[in-house]
Structure formats: structure tokens, C-alpha cells
Amino acid sequence: MPEVANKPVYLVDAYSDPVVIRIEGRACFQNSACLRDFIAELLRQGKSRFVVDFQNCASMDSTFLGVIAGAALELKKSATPGSLVLARVGQRNLELIRNLGLHRLLIVDAGDKPLCFDQCNTPLQVANHTELENARMVLEAHEHLVSADEANRAKFQDVLAFLKNRVEQK
């Protein structure tokens, strides 16, 4: 376990196939930018298979789920067939994923199958972003959720309106 045990963190193995991302703690808007950047960079490098391990995920918010949706949408647009698997999500997280329609974009494994993530131990570093950069990232994540399922527009209409206004003001 890395030194940042009390902080939410993503542990990764960028060299495995599939690329493994393990959530340790809370997956939220405060730490989703580094995950978005990590996945985007690996997609640019031609990686197309990802597994996200939720076993130690304490909770997640809509921004994190929007980042996951964005990654799944990018994989669908890619010329190289790829996959995004959410593993060991647990019942509560499974309900959130299904409620937002993400199960139609990616593969969800809700079971407790024995999986080995021994090499998944490199923490992603959470960079400091400006308020505007954070607002853009949160807006983009929620737009991905609407792209994943149009029914999400009504769920997030206030958030979208607020963030669009915030981004346009800056």
C-alpha cells in the first residue's frame, strides 16, 4: 500500500494487458482528472483494454462515472476494438452504474471472482488544477453521462447549466 493510505488513490499497472486500475478509497471529482488524463494518454499510445477494480472503492460520484463513460465512448470510436471492464463493483456501485446507463457502454463484472492485481501498485498523482480546469472537467464528465444515456440529461440538467455558466464566465 502506498504512503498515501488515507487519501483516495488510483493504483495502476500501465504495462499490463489489459491495463489495470485499482480504486483505493473514494473516486470523485477531486481525483478524477488524473484518471481521465491517464486513460487519455494510454489511448493515445494505442492501449485499448482496461480493467477497473472496484473492490476497495469506498464511494464514487457522477464526475468519476462521467470520466469512465468518456473513456468507454472513446474506446467505441476507436479504430482498434477495445474493452473497458468494471470488476468487483459490488451491489451498491452496480446500482449506480445501471441507474446511469453505463452498463450499456462497458462490461460490468459484479462478482467476486478471484482476480490478481499484484502488479497494480503505481499511484496516479493528483495534480493541482485551476477552478476553471476543474469546472471544465466536471462539465465534460457530465456531458459524457448524457451521451451514455439521454435520460441522464434530466438528472443532471441543473449541474450542466451551472457548470456551463461557470465555464463561460471565465
N, C-alpha and C positions, 0 to 999 in steps of 0.2 A: 504494500500500500504506500503511495507516495506521501511525502511530508504534509501535503495539503489535505489531510484526512477530514478536517472539519469543513472544508469548502466543497461546494458542488464541483464535480470534475468529470471530464470525459477522458477515459483511458483508451488509447488506440494502438493498433498494430497496423500501420500503413503498408507493411511489406507482405502481409498475408494475402491469400486469395481464397475467400473474399476478405476484403478489408474489414477489420473488426473494430467496433466502437462500443465500449462498455460505459454505461452511465453509473456514476457513483454519487448518489445524493439527488439533489433537485435539478431537473432540466427546465430551465426557464429563460425568460427574456434577458436576464443578466448575463447568462453564459452561452447563449445560442449563436452569437456572432462568430465565435471561434469555431464552432461546429460547422456552420454554414461555409466559412472560409476554407476549412479543412476539406470538406467534401467537394467544394468547387475546384480546389486545386487538384485533388485526385482525379476528378472527372476530366480536367484539362490534360492530365498525364495519361489518360486513357483507361483508368480503372473504371470498372463498371459493375462490380459485385461488392455489396456491402451487407454486413450484419450488425445490427444494433442490439446489444444485450441490455435488457431492462431489469434483470434480476435485482439489482441494488438501486433501482430508481425509486427515490422516496416520493416524488411527485413530478408533475410536468404541467406546463401551461400551454396556452394556444400559440404563443410565439414559437416555442420549441416544436410543436406539432406542425406549424406552418413551415418551419425550416425543413423538417422531414418531408412534408408534402412537396416543397420546392425541389428537393433532391430527387424524389420519385418522378416528378414531372420532367425534370432534366433527363433522367435516365430513359423515359419514354420517348423523348425527342431525339435521343442519341442514335447515331447510325449503328453503333455497336450494341447488340442486345445486352441488357444488364439486369440486375435484380437488387432490390432493397428488402431485406428481411428484418422484421422486428421480432426478436426472440425473447422468450420467457417474460412476456409482458404482464402477466397476472390479470386477474379478473377486472379490477378497477380501471387499470390503464386500457385494457381491451375495450371496455365500455366507452371510454373517452375517444379512442381511435375509431370505433364503429360509429359513434354519435356524429363525428365529423366527416364520415365517409371515406376515411383514409384507407380502410381495408380494401377498397376497390382499386387503389393505386399501387399497392405493395403487398408483400407476403407477410402475414401475421402468424406467428407461432406462439400460441398462448400456453403451450405445455411446459412441463418442467423436465424436458429431455436433458440427459446429461450432455453438456457441451464443455469443451475445453478452450478456455481463453487465457492460457498460461502466458502467452507472449504479448498479451494486451496490457501493457503497463506504462506506456508513454503518455503522460498527461498533456492535454492541449492547454496552452496558455491563454488565459482570458486577457485580451488587450483592452486598454482604455480607449473608448470611442467617445466622440463628442455627442452631445444631446441630439443633434441633428442626424448624425450617423445612426444612432440607436433608433430614433424615430423612423428613419427610412427602412431599417432592417425589420422592425416590428410591423410596419405597414406592408412591406413586401411579403413577410411571412403570412399575414392575414389575407392578403390577396391570393396567395397560394392556396389557402384553405378554401376560398371561394372558387378558385379554379378546380379544386378537387371535387367540390360538391356545391352547386349553386344554392342549395338550401342554407349553406353557411353565411350567405350574404345577409340574411335577416338576423342571424345570430350575432354577427359582428358589425352591423351597419353603423352603430354609434362609435365603435373603436375606429373603423375605417374613416368615418367622417372627421373625427377628432384628429387622427394622425395625418390625413391629407391636408387639413387646415394647418396643422403644426409645421409640416414639411414645406408647404407653400409660403408660409410666413417668413421662413428663414432665408 
